[in-house]
Every structure is written in C-alpha cells, then in structure tokens.
Amino acid sequence: MKKTFNINEKGYYGEFGGAYIPEMLYPNVEELRQNYLKIMADASFQEEFHALLKDYVGRPSPLYFAKRLSEKYNTKIYLKREDLNHTGAHKVNNTIGQILMAQRLGKTRVIAETGAGQHGVATATVCALMGIECIVYMGEIDIARQAPNVARMKMLGAKVVPATSGSKTLKDATNEAIRDWINNPVDTHYIIGSVVGPHPYPDMVARFQAVVSEEIKKQLLEKEGTENPNYLIACVGGGSNAAGTYYHYLDNEDVKIIAVEAAGKGVDSGESAATSVLGKEGIIHGSKTLLMQTKDGQITEPYSISAGLDYPGVGPMHAHLYKTKRAEFIAITDDGAMKAGMQLSKLEGIIPAIETSHALAIFEHKTFEPNDIVVVNLSGRGDKDLQNYIEYFNL
Amino acid sequence: MNRINKKLKEEKKLLSIYFSAGYPNLDDTETIIKNLEKSGVDMIEIGLPFSDPLADGPTIQKSSTTALKNGMTSDLLFKQLEDIRESVSIPLIIMGYFNPILQYGVEAFCKKCQEVGIDGLIIPDLPVDVYSEQYKSTFEKYGLINIFLITPQTSEKRIRFIDSVSNGFIYMVSSASTTGAKTGFGDDQKLYFERISNMDLNNPQIVGFGIFNNETFAQATQYAKGAIIGSAFIKHLTKDGTENLNDFVSSILSDN
C-alpha cells in the first residue's frame, strides 16, 4: 500500500482521529459519516459548491507574489489571499460546503461554535444565504472581547448563545454546541469550524478547505512553471487553513510543510497555545489527538493573543504530521506575530489577521534559499484585530 | 460473581445513585457512599470529575468543576476508596470520561479499580467498537463490567451489538438529552421503554437521565430493572449536605 499522510478508511491519521463520542451523538455522527463522501461526490453538489465559491465567496483567491517581502528575506514569497474571501478569511470555504451538506441531509437548524467569532460569522452568513435557523455558541469571555463579530452575527440573523461553563472560551463553546446537538439529534446539523471533532469532521472540513491547495497548484504552475513550491506555510490552531493549504501536497514529500503554532508569551511561560510541543495524546471533542492537559487528564486553557489559535487541541491530521515529522512545527510568540503583522502592513499594504501574522513571522526564524518558492496562506484579514493592534502598538 | 450481576438477580427494582467524587467537599466520598448504602440504595456510581463533561447538563458540570477545584484526582479517589470494602457491600461503579482514564493508563486504572473493589465502569465517550477491539480483555482481566449507553435514537442493530458486548446491564438514556435536562416522561418515553423491553435483551436495562422523584422512578422501572438518579441527588447534596440522605432516598422509593 502506498504510504499516505491522509486519513484511512477507519477515520484515523496514523494513531490520531477516530470518533470518541457519547452514544447520544452516535446517530448524528454516523449519519454524517455514511453520507458525506457520497454527497460530496455528487455532481450537483460540486456544481453548487463551486458556483457559490466563485460568485459568492469570490474564488479563486489570488496567489500574490509579495515582491517587497521577498526582497527583504531574499527568497520568493507567495501569499495565498484567503483574506480576500467574503467574510474575510478561509473559514467560509468550509461553511459553504457544510450548509450544502446540511440541506442535503434534510436538516433545518444549524449550530456552530466560535472563538474569535470568524467561524460564527461565516456560519451565520451561509445560514442567512440559505434561510436556515442558526445558533452560535460563544464563550462569555469571547463575547465580551469580540463585540463587532457578535454584532455581525446578529445582523445576519443568528442567535448568539453565551457559553458560561468552564473557562468560558472556545473549548467551552464547543462543549455547549455538542450538548445542543445531543439535545437536538434529528433536525440539527453541527457546523464545526475546524479540522477537529469526531470523524468524519476532520476529513470533511479538510476536503472543503482543500480548494486552497487545488488553486495553489494551478496558480503556481502559471507563475512559476511548477505546481510544487519548496515550502508551504500556515498557522495552526485547530488547523483548518493549514489542512487546506497542505491537502493536495500531503503525500508529495518534495514539498516541505511548516506549521506555525502560537507560543503566546513563550512556550515555557505557562501562557501558550503550542499544542504540539506542550500537548500529550488524549481525547478532546471526540477526537484522539495531541492536547494540552494536566497529568491527570484534565484539559487546560491555552493562551495566545490571537483568539483563533487559542485551542487546547489540534486537528488529528496535524498531530500525525507532527508525530511523523512530515511537517516542521514552529512556535511564534505574541510579540513575534505582532511585529510580522505590522511589517506586512508596511511592506505590502496588507493588514493580516493576528492568526496569519504568526505564519508570517516564520521569516525571522528560518532562512530560505533565494530560489525557494515559499507559499504562505494569508488566512485572514486584520480588520477584526484592529483593537488588538491599536493597543499593542499604541496606534 | 461480580456484585453487579448478583444485585441484578435480586427480585426488586434497583435504585442507583450518581454523585461527583469530591463534591460538595473533597473528603465526602466515603461518607456519601456509606450513607447511601444505609439509606437502602442498591448501587452507586462514583463520578470521576472531568474538565469537559460533554454529556452532562449544568448540575453535574458544576459539581465536576467544584470537585476539580477542591483537588479531586484519580489517585486521590482511589486512595479515598482504599478501605471502602471493609464497610460497604453494594456494587460500586466509576463513571468518568475517557481522557483521565487514558492518562492514568487504561490497564493501571482497571487494576486499581479491582484493588479497591470497584465492580464496573461507565465511560460515555469510549465507543463500544473501540472498547471491544482494544480494551475488553483488559477490563475482563480485572473483573470489571463495562456499561454501555443506548438512547431512543440507537438503532435496533446497534442495541443488539451493544447487548452482545455487555455482561452486566444496559444504561438506557431516557431521552435525547444531556443529564438533568428534561422534566417528567411523556408518551415518547413510554413507547421507547416498551420497545426496548420487548426486545428481550440478554442484559437487563437500567434507565438514567431525567429521573428525579418517585413518579419518574416508578415510570422508568415499570419497564426496566432499575433507574439511576444523578442531577437531582446532587441538587440535594448542594442544599442539604451529606448527612441526611435517607430523606432523599425514601422520597424516591415511597409508594414503591
């Protein structure tokens, strides 16, 4: 059998993945598992999915050669402009796919979790588009610090429900969404926002995000005469933009993969979200993966200045890429990310999301050859982070 | 014979009580267990608290969070249970999520359970297929009965499969809900209880979720071997403490 870094037929990436779920969730997850590939393979699904990506999201997103950034680091840097998508990030690729999935499964109610609110907004957007009821769970603390996104979701017709349990952030919002699904097993589809959760979610979300690497291949061939960059770089929280960036290159080991995690105030500071280094194998939200936890198996609260990287686990695909050393994992601090975000703004006229700024900070940590083609997923725009930038730089 | 199997052979409807170890106070575990047995409870589920209890409603979430804040750990729980079998003879089951058990080491955890006299485990997020492929032999080696859940949405085929893997009882979740979420049983539940009862399974069923008084206990046990109370008992502990458990238990068992 050919070696693959992708998922196997049992729903595992190597030893990671699976569906560790209470029996109450089994019928929902099983219904999805039995149908998702069939539905996605259907011609009418693909047609509708791609039409919406083109006309509603604005795809293909450009692959932009960042000339001044490339000059500064003496290498060839391309930015995959997911920040130009409708709603401002890669998240919408997945929610478009999943809302079409929900419709085909006959679901009339959609729930989602959100941390910073980007996935919540992307879900509320597609629900408005399709006229489907939408409930978004969001940690009470996140609701307070992400007011503009809460307002967006409300304008889009979604109900935002505060998660008041545990640490009142993304992890708890996810718990609440799962509890909602347990209580509403028949009419509801749960749109998970990243390549996390029980199988088939990590695979399904990766497939919807795979449009990113599919486009990179074509665009790079036009610009450089080759489909293959030397490096692919993406930030990883749960890991959906990274999964999309890597997807079509997973088994092509000529293309090196770099995953950038949030070190927060430093990997050893006690305030970090560098899951691969700090995590240990365990179960979170129905998936066996690497996660940050106490030695007694209680899940701990990560820290990063970027709410989108602030997740104590990581998608099972990435846990496998880490374990097998297929990907190189690098952790970038808050400070490193903020500087890289400011630098991109000044050099290229693009204000990136702070999540994305972590990926951009790679160039201060690793030297590339002048002829290297380095593709960075510019996963989101920085509008939502202005307040953070203002406070950090005293703007 | 395992205490659970022996208990299931008794000619009576069984009352099983759940509580979170380490709640309301860290050292209440032994007191609660002893007082429950004295009050006539048939079986006890000791909750091993977890930071992210997905299947639980607000009451058990809060008791778990408090228990963890109080300092409860797997090691401490086993220490508290060290001498429990000197005074308690009813079946004791540990109910907990899989991650803390995985971190302890599944085999080490099972071994410890056997040492202190635990009879079975309920691990809601350990799926039956993973259990039967990877862990069944370990559980059996240490004489532990693993209890699986079914819900109104569980297919007949899957119920048969769960029945074939089980060797104690089947935990019948009364409705599509997290713990403590519903009030009272309607026609849907009765039809579901009846449907399962008519399947003639090898393992008796004990109903959990949504039982909080003598009426719901009576409704559940009309079709099943017994019923489990969790959230309602925790509310009682919160209000009245650990001493007067007799009042609570007799209020459930009255008229039965």
Boltz contact constraints between the chains, C-beta under 6 A:
constraints:
  - contact:
      token1: [A, 20]
      token2: [B, 98]
      max_distance: 6.0
  - contact:
      token1: [A, 20]
      token2: [B, 125]
      max_distance: 6.0
  - contact:
      token1: [A, 21]
      token2: [B, 125]
      max_distance: 6.0
  - contact:
      token1: [A, 22]
      token2: [B, 55]
      max_distance: 6.0
  - contact:
      token1: [A, 22]
      token2: [B, 124]
      max_distance: 6.0
  - contact:
      token1: [A, 22]
      token2: [B, 125]
      max_distance: 6.0
  - contact:
      token1: [A, 23]
      token2: [B, 149]
      max_distance: 6.0
  - contact:
      token1: [A, 23]
      token2: [B, 151]
      max_distance: 6.0
  - contact:
      token1: [A, 24]
      token2: [B, 151]
      max_distance: 6.0
  - contact:
      token1: [A, 27]
      token2: [B, 153]
      max_distance: 6.0
  - contact:
      token1: [A, 165]
      token2: [B, 61]
      max_distance: 6.0
  - contact:
      token1: [A, 175]
      token2: [B, 52]
      max_distance: 6.0
  - contact:
      token1: [A, 175]
      token2: [B, 54]
      max_distance: 6.0
  - contact:
      token1: [A, 178]
      token2: [B, 54]
      max_distance: 6.0
  - contact:
      token1: [A, 179]
      token2: [B, 178]
      max_distance: 6.0
  - contact:
      token1: [A, 182]
      token2: [B, 178]
      max_distance: 6.0
  - contact:
      token1: [A, 183]
      token2: [B, 177]
      max_distance: 6.0
  - contact:
      token1: [A, 185]
      token2: [B, 153]
      max_distance: 6.0
  - contact:
      token1: [A, 185]
      token2: [B, 176]
      max_distance: 6.0
  - contact:
      token1: [A, 282]
      token2: [B, 99]
      max_distance: 6.0
  - contact:
      token1: [A, 282]
      token2: [B, 102]
      max_distance: 6.0
  - contact:
      token1: [A, 283]
      token2: [B, 98]
      max_distance: 6.0
  - contact:
      token1: [A, 283]
      token2: [B, 99]
      max_distance: 6.0
  - contact:
      token1: [A, 296]
      token2: [B, 73]
      max_distance: 6.0
  - contact:
      token1: [A, 297]
      token2: [B, 99]
      max_distance: 6.0
  - contact:
      token1: [A, 297]
      token2: [B, 100]
      max_distance: 6.0
  - contact:
      token1: [A, 297]
      token2: [B, 103]
      max_distance: 6.0
  - contact:
      token1: [A, 298]
      token2: [B, 51]
      max_distance: 6.0
  - contact:
      token1: [A, 299]
      token2: [B, 51]
      max_distance: 6.0
  - contact:
      token1: [A, 299]
      token2: [B, 52]
      max_distance: 6.0
